[in-house]
Amino acid sequence: MSYPDGDDIKLNRRNFLKVGGVGIGTALFPNLLGPQSANAAVVSNALWIPPRISGKTFNLRLGSTTKQMIKGALTKTYSYNGTGFWGPTLVMQKGDDVSLNVTNALSEQTTTHWHGVHLPAEMDGGPMQVIEIGKTWSPKFKVMNNAATYWYHPHMHKTTQKQLALGAGGFIIVKDSAEAALALPRTYGIDDIPLALGSRTLSSTNQISPTKNYGDTMLTNGVVKAQVTLPAQFVRLRLLNIETERVYNLGFSDNRVFYVIGTDGGLVQAPISVRRLLMVQGERYEILVDLSKDKIGIDVSLRAFNKGLAFGYGGGEPASTGTFGSLLNNIDFDVLKIKVGKPTALGVTTLPTTLVKNLFPSQSQVTHSRTINITDNGAGTPFTFDNKSYDMNTINQIVKLGATEAWTIKNDNIFGHAFHIHDVQFKIISRSSGAIPAYEQGWKDTFSIQRNEQVTFIAKFADYASSTWPYMYHCHMANHEDGGLMGQFLVEK
């Protein structure tokens, strides 16, 4: 059984006009009652749901905008299509040939990368595909990915942290026939909710500090102290970590069980029950939360249980000020307040027992293995791969088209990282620190690697080759990436 998506305009009106008792004033202008601090009184503001663009042609314009984030001056931001922070959700169908037109309306160079999407390297939007000021870049590709949640964001070398911190990004939802055949929540903005999680620090004049590693103010889809009313049934949350360095150890305020149904690159084979879900920068997970047994009108919060995180997990540091300090460090804090509302007519009330059948590459199919080390030269020096800082003119790895490879990433230095590779989805097969969590055993393109740990994954490099256009692998902590923790690889015939 499948369910319709509903109407964009009606859904956005519903979320703006009244969510959990929040009227139009505070819904459109979040947190007018005052700024957030770690101990501020709780003032809930309506969660903003990004508008959708569906079809085969997508037009995006990245420009300077403003948003009323807290009381006082408008906050200067970057956003796609004038949304004020973030951008529209692009809905694509597997098998479609799509065209995108990305116009750079900023006063600086940028790129737009399609994170997690399998596509030709020249269409990838990495540091090589610069969009000059006032120019439009028009990539085209066939959608070959499984149904899942992907995203797009700038990937301009040395300014990725700034541009992403100011709000530039957006979701991509890929659909396919296997997902459509399942009884899953998929009414966008009602029981299927995209959530971009990222804290930011605001100055005394309400401006984002783009070089701050950890924010003092939690933003969910760009909203301070976000609240949403969700129906008393199973709801689907599409989670994305858009932090610079902070990790999220997610769970619910009442410690309820919830279910992972999708990883970075697709649905898992069957729902995986968890109470906590660890997410690093760039990772996505789709979860189901059962609200069908909750009394209408009650509140439950999606929360970051970040108090007591081991050193090396970003945001676990005890400092509240300084370079690595934040009012949100080493504490538990809410990322979304959920008020339970009336169920919908076609609401999902039963958890599926199975989802899809994934065929992962196996160790026996590996044609080449390689090891990449995360290195540094002591405190205060940039992180690198194999003691080589990123150089746009250097190809660090060459992969043969059609190869199935095992990559081992080793991190013997002082801090954890978020490893991400372009072009492929992979299967994690080992962690030196212990068993691979069940929720990590699906298709992945990003993972956490902690200090003194090594992680091995297997990927097949199919379909696309180029002797001139490279793909990237890098840490998705944007400050580490900008500092040089990034490499390039060619897929050659």
HELIX and SHEET records of a PDB file:
HELIX    1   1 ASP A    8  LEU A   17  1                                  10    
HELIX    2   2 ILE A   24  LEU A   28  1                                   5    
HELIX    3   3 ALA A  121  MET A  123  5                                   3    
HELIX    4   4 THR A  160  ALA A  165  1                                   6    
HELIX    5   5 SER A  177  ALA A  180  1                                   4    
HELIX    6   6 GLN A  363  GLN A  365  5                                   3    
HELIX    7   7 ALA A  438  GLU A  440  5                                   3    
HELIX    8   8 ALA A  478  GLY A  483  1                                   6    
SHEET    1   A 6 ASN A  45  ALA A  46  0                                        
SHEET    2   A 6 ALA A 226  PRO A 231  1                                        
SHEET    3   A 6 ASP A 332  GLY A 341  1                                        
SHEET    4   A 6 ASP A 299  PHE A 305 -1                                        
SHEET    5   A 6 TYR A 248  PHE A 252 -1                                        
SHEET    6   A 6 LEU A 277  MET A 279 -1                                        
SHEET    1   B 5 ARG A  52  SER A  54  0                                        
SHEET    2   B 5 THR A  89  GLN A  93  1                                        
SHEET    3   B 5 GLY A 170  LYS A 175  1                                        
SHEET    4   B 5 ALA A 148  HIS A 153 -1                                        
SHEET    5   B 5 HIS A 113  HIS A 115 -1                                        
SHEET    1   C 4 THR A  75  TYR A  80  0                                        
SHEET    2   C 4 THR A  57  LYS A  67 -1                                        
SHEET    3   C 4 ASP A  97  ASN A 104  1                                        
SHEET    4   C 4 THR A 136  TRP A 137 -1                                        
SHEET    1   D 4 THR A  75  TYR A  80  0                                        
SHEET    2   D 4 THR A  57  LYS A  67 -1                                        
SHEET    3   D 4 ASP A  97  ASN A 104  1                                        
SHEET    4   D 4 LYS A 140  LYS A 142 -1                                        
SHEET    1   E 7 VAL A 223  VAL A 224  0                                        
SHEET    2   E 7 THR A 217  THR A 220 -1                                        
SHEET    3   E 7 ASP A 192  ARG A 200 -1                                        
SHEET    4   E 7 PHE A 234  ASN A 241  1                                        
SHEET    5   E 7 ARG A 284  ASP A 290 -1                                        
SHEET    6   E 7 PHE A 258  THR A 263 -1                                        
SHEET    7   E 7 GLY A 266  VAL A 274 -1                                        
SHEET    1   F 5 THR A 384  PHE A 385  0                                        
SHEET    2   F 5 HIS A 368  THR A 375 -1                                        
SHEET    3   F 5 THR A 404  ASN A 411  1                                        
SHEET    4   F 5 GLU A 453  LYS A 460 -1                                        
SHEET    5   F 5 LYS A 427  ARG A 431 -1                                        
SHEET    1   G 5 GLN A 397  LYS A 400  0                                        
SHEET    2   G 5 MET A 486  GLU A 492  1                                        
SHEET    3   G 5 TYR A 471  CYS A 475 -1                                        
SHEET    4   G 5 HIS A 417  ILE A 421 -1                                        
SHEET    5   G 5 THR A 446  ILE A 449 -1                                        
END                                                                             
